[in-house]
Amino acid sequence: MLELDRVEARYGAISVVRGVSLTVAGGEIVGLIGPNGAGKTTTLLTIMGEVPCAGGVVRLRGKAISGLPTEATVRRGIALVPEGRHIFANLTVAENLRLGLAGRQSRDGLDADMDWIHGLFPVVGQFRERPAGALSGGQQQQLAIARAMIAAPTVLLLDEPSLGLAPSVIDTVLGALSDIRARGVAILLVEQRAQLIAGFADRTHVLSNGRIRMSLTPDEAQDTDRMIAAYLA
């Protein structure tokens, strides 16, 4: 579904992503972990077209999308849940959710998708008329994912979805991602909680200094020595 083939990205003369290659199939969750400044967020922004792809190519369903404006990437079926959630605090929960419609290719099946989202995240329906800024951090994260899913993406990118959340809320978010995966969505998940994600995702790549240093299966999630070595590479 999603393929990065030797992707590079720079900020001015500074190289941040250096020849990253990975794939995410439909119905698969792939983790991307690594130290701060490793290039994880930049990788997501390069997929979205917010940071220019300076080398290599990003493909969606086998077709190159590198160089497309962000809005065109969204309309082709990629949604991003950014770090910090970026909820519009003064809008209601329902209004925030409707913003996701801007990226939806067709209104066909919208009612069914809305029902599914309300079942996945009951707080979205329960607090639909409440200002989004009045929600807790965990509730805002659920709204952010719901807003992305109302666009009916085929690829979902998430940047630090567990940041600042209580363990019970993290479990809720990860459970929701499992349900989303079951619908055939390809998920690329950037996280700081290395062992948690390595044990949860189908496979996890360690990014350090802009390069993928190693890949882990869930069975290898507890191999902290190898993981630390990859972080320091």
Salt bridges, closest charged atoms under 4 A:
GLU3 OE2 - ARG59 NH1 3.26
ASP5 OD1 - ARG6 NE 3.10
ASP5 OD2 - ARG59 NH1 3.42
GLU8 OE1 - ARG10 NH2 3.57
GLU28 OE2 - ARG203 NH1 2.50
ASP113 OD2 - ARG104 NH2 2.77
ASP113 OD1 - ARG183 NH2 3.16
GLU129 OE2 - ARG128 NH1 2.41
ASP202 OD2 - ARG181 NH1 2.94
GLU220 OE2 - ARG226 NH1 3.59
ASP223 OD2 - ARG226 NH1 3.87
